[in-house]
């Protein structure tokens, strides 16, 4: 069974780069043309295809040791299976649980290409998606961030869902093609046209993270909150009104108009931020986040990553509403 998003990508690039030179040869041109090797096109997610050699669970931390099918020095990787890891079968195209994983199974494990890897061997990486590759006809399972045109943001794949394509979220809610736009999703398909981006009609799409639709609504610990001022996107960064959310979480919010600072207080927890300064004081620690706090329409906004430092998990639920939980 042969795989690989990286191999497919390289092949597609080589076809596109070499085709003009092949055409010249057929025309009988005598000039010797220098062919430059194309730059490797790195996807948003890196896939490791291999065999499960060991399964381990220590102190509630579940992991699998995967031996890569590629012949290279660092051929083993430990993938941690967390609550956020999606486990699927490429045969049934269904979500499975960790008990489904067995030693000897062939899997494709994905992780974000922008994470910082530890300098240890074998590598230890939290997996975004693990696909059990047990379909003899080989159904590809890949992970992408899609744009408005259903083209992956790394420009590797464009999908064309049909009426037969099943589109769901992690909980199994039936979704629409429109929901794939600007989302992170797992795609199941058998055949892709050799172009760049490659083109495929997926059999199934599982949406991991949707784009926000309701910019004035959040769900906090199961309770729906209507924000007085809506959230907004700033250069792909979600900005949220900190007062509305903090007060809903039980924090006391203090605004100092002299130095344009905001203080959040709840029991022993204290958070301090200043408008226009990218230094956030979080529990007496200085932290730098995606962007600075800003004052818009008399409302203080912070990047959504600030909420993660407050111990919250952020997720866009099936109807496109931001959900926050401890």
KETORKOL-429612 format. One record per residue (C-alpha): residue in three letters; x, y, z. Coordinates in steps of 0.25 Angstrom, whole numbers, plus 5000, padded with zeros to 4 digits. Layout:
REM residues N
AlaXYZ ...
//
This chain:
REM residues 326
Unk500050005000 Unk500750134996 Unk500350275001 Unk500750405003 Unk500250545002 Unk501750585001 Unk502050484990 Unk500750524982 Unk501050674984 Unk502450654978 Unk502050574967 Unk500950674963 Unk502050784963 Unk502950704955 Unk501950684944 Unk501650834943 Unk503050874943 Unk503550764933 Unk502450774923 Unk502950894916 Unk504250834914 Unk503650704909 Unk502850784899 Unk504150854893 Unk504850714892 Unk503650664883 Unk503850784874 Unk505250744872 Unk505950864879 Unk507450854880 Unk507550944892 Unk507950874905 Unk507050934915 Unk507450934930 Unk506350884939 Unk506350944953 Unk505750854964 Unk504450914969 Unk504350964983 Unk503750864992 Unk502250904995 Unk502050885010 Unk500550865014 Unk499850915026 Unk499950775032 Unk501050665031 Unk500650525030 Unk501450405035 Unk501050275028 Unk501550145036 Unk501250035045 Unk500850035059 Unk501949965067 Unk501549995081 Unk500350045089 Unk500550105102 Unk499650175113 Unk500350235125 Unk499650325135 Unk498450345126 Unk499350385114 Unk499150295102 Unk500150285091 Unk500550195079 Unk501950175074 Unk501950185058 Unk503050125050 Unk503050205037 Unk503050125023 Unk504150225018 Unk505550185019 Unk506150295027 Unk506950305041 Unk505850365049 Unk504850255045 Unk504050245058 Unk503050345064 Unk502250345077 Unk500850405074 Unk500050445086 Unk498550425085 Unk497850535092 Unk496450575094 Unk496550665081 Unk497150555073 Unk496250505062 Unk496350355060 Unk495750295047 Unk495750175038 Unk495950195023 Unk495050065021 Unk493850105028 Unk494150255027 Unk493550265042 Unk494150315054 Unk494750215063 Unk495250215078 Unk496650185083 Unk496250035086 Unk496150015071 Unk497650035070 Unk498449905070 Unk499949875068 Unk500249845054 Unk499249935048 Unk499650025037 Unk499350175040 Unk499450315034 Unk499750415046 Unk499650565043 Unk500150675051 Unk500250825048 Unk501450865040 Unk501750995048 Unk501850925062 Unk503250925069 Unk503750785070 Unk504550745082 Unk506050705079 Unk505950565084 Unk505850425078 Unk504850375075 Unk504050495073 Unk502850515082 Unk501650585075 Unk500150615079 Unk499450555067 Unk498350645060 Unk497750525052 Unk498150375052 Unk497550295040 Unk497550145040 Unk497950105026 Unk497149975024 Unk496449995011 Unk497049905000 Unk496550004990 Unk497350104997 Unk496450225001 Unk497250345003 Unk497050415017 Unk497650555017 Unk497550685026 Unk497450825021 Unk497050965024 Unk496051015013 Unk495751145007 Unk494551205001 Unk494751134988 Unk494950994995 Unk496451004992 Unk497350965003 Unk498151085008 Unk499451015005 Unk498951004990 Unk499050854990 Unk497650804988 Unk496350864983 Unk495050784986 Unk493750774978 Unk492750714987 Unk491550644980 Unk490150604985 Unk490750474989 Unk491750534998 Unk491550525013 Unk491850645021 Unk491850645036 Unk492550695048 Unk493250625059 Unk491850595066 Unk491250545054 Unk490350665051 Unk490050665036 Unk490550795030 Unk490550865016 Unk491650895006 Unk491651035010 Unk492150995024 Unk493450945018 Unk493851085014 Unk494851145023 Unk494951015031 Unk495950905036 Unk495450775031 Unk495850625028 Unk495550585014 Unk495350445009 Unk495550424994 Unk495950314984 Unk496450384971 Unk497050524969 Unk497350594956 Unk498850614954 Unk498850764955 Unk499350874965 Unk498450884973 Unk498050734971 Unk496550724969 Unk495650624975 Unk494150584978 Unk494250544993 Unk493350424998 Unk493350485012 Unk493750615019 Unk493850625034 Unk493950765038 Unk494850785050 Unk494750935052 Unk493751025045 Unk493851175042 Unk493051265051 Unk491651305046 Unk491051365058 Unk492051475062 Unk491251525074 Unk490951395081 Unk491751295090 Unk491451175098 Unk492151175112 Unk492051045119 Unk490751015112 Unk490051145114 Unk489851235101 Unk490251375103 Unk489951495093 Unk491151585093 Unk490851735094 Unk491951765083 Unk492251655072 Unk493551585070 Unk494351605058 Unk495451555049 Unk496751635048 Unk497751575038 Unk497251435041 Unk497251465056 Unk495951455064 Unk495751575073 Unk494751565085 Unk494151665094 Unk494851635107 Unk493851695117 Unk492651625112 Unk493351485113 Unk494151515126 Unk492851555133 Unk492151435128 Unk493251355134 Unk493051425148 Unk494251515147 Unk494251665152 Unk494651755141 Unk495451885144 Unk495651995134 Unk496752095136 Unk496552215127 Unk497852275131 Unk498752175125 Unk497752105117 Unk497851965124 Unk496951855128 Unk497051765140 Unk496251635141 Unk496051585156 Unk495451455161 Unk495951405174 Unk497451385173 Unk497451405158 Unk497851535152 Unk498051575138 Unk498551705133 Unk498651765119 Unk498851905113 Unk498351955100 Unk499351955089 Unk500451875097 Unk500651725093 Unk501151695107 Unk500051625115 Unk500251605130 Unk499551465132 Unk499651415147 Unk500951495149 Unk501551445136 Unk501851535124 Unk501351465111 Unk501351515097 Unk500151475088 Unk499751485073 Unk499451635074 Unk499251755083 Unk497951785091 Unk497151895084 Unk496051985087 Unk494951985077 Unk493552055078 Unk493852075093 Unk494151925095 Unk495451855098 Unk495751745089 Unk496751635091 Unk497251515082 Unk496451385085 Unk497751325089 Unk497751405102 Unk496551325106 Unk497351195105 Unk498351255115 Unk497151275124 Unk496951125124 Unk495851115114 Unk495751025102 Unk495251085089 Unk494351015079 Unk493451055068 Unk492250965069 Unk491350915058 Unk490551035056 Unk491751125055 Unk491651185069 Unk492951195078 Unk492851105090 Unk493751125102 Unk493951025113 Unk494951005125 
//
